[in-house]
Amino acid sequence: METDVYRKKQEKIPRNVRNRRRRHAALQLVYLERKKQKQFLSTVHFVKSAHKKVRKDELTNKDKRQQIKDWKDEEIAQNPLGHGMASKLSEKDPIRFPSLPVALTSELNGSKDNGNVNVPLRRVKPKGNLLEERVYSLRDRKLLTDVKKSRRVYVQGKKKTRTRGKGENYMLV
């Protein structure tokens, strides 16, 4: 019986108030639907504007890439691959680079007639290393890359170094 005392008594709500509440709830639903529709349209508009912006950026980037490509082409046309190779090599490694890749006239054996040197090819002394020069030429034209020497390999706490071959190693690209 005590529970009946604490229970709140439901009041009888008149019909017109109940109808008003139903109409209000229905209007709230319509309002929320309109709000969702507006949000959707604004996102669609945002997507369109974002798409336009992306296309505009792509066009400007395309123009920039084309301009950079033209600059690079001009630079290659002015300085082709291998241009100034001898001077670059002499600056890089002056000890190993031959100072004179061609034999001088004083070094050639043969008869001199009116300042001309007539020497058969059999008597011409080779100068430099043809294979080494070929490798340098290929490397400078970016057809070869330097092979990096392998790093230390640790096996069970012991240090071991492994190098393949002697001197510089190269790998075909």
Secondary structure, DSSP 8 states (H G I E B T S, - for coil): -HHHHHS-------HHHHHHHHHHHHHHHHHHHHHHHHHHHHHHHHHHHHHHHHHHHHHHHHHHHHHHHHHHHHHHHHS-TTTTHHHHHHHH-TTTS-S-SS--GGGS-SEEETTEEE--GGG----S-HHHHHHHHHHHTTSEEE------EEETTEEE----SSS--EEE-
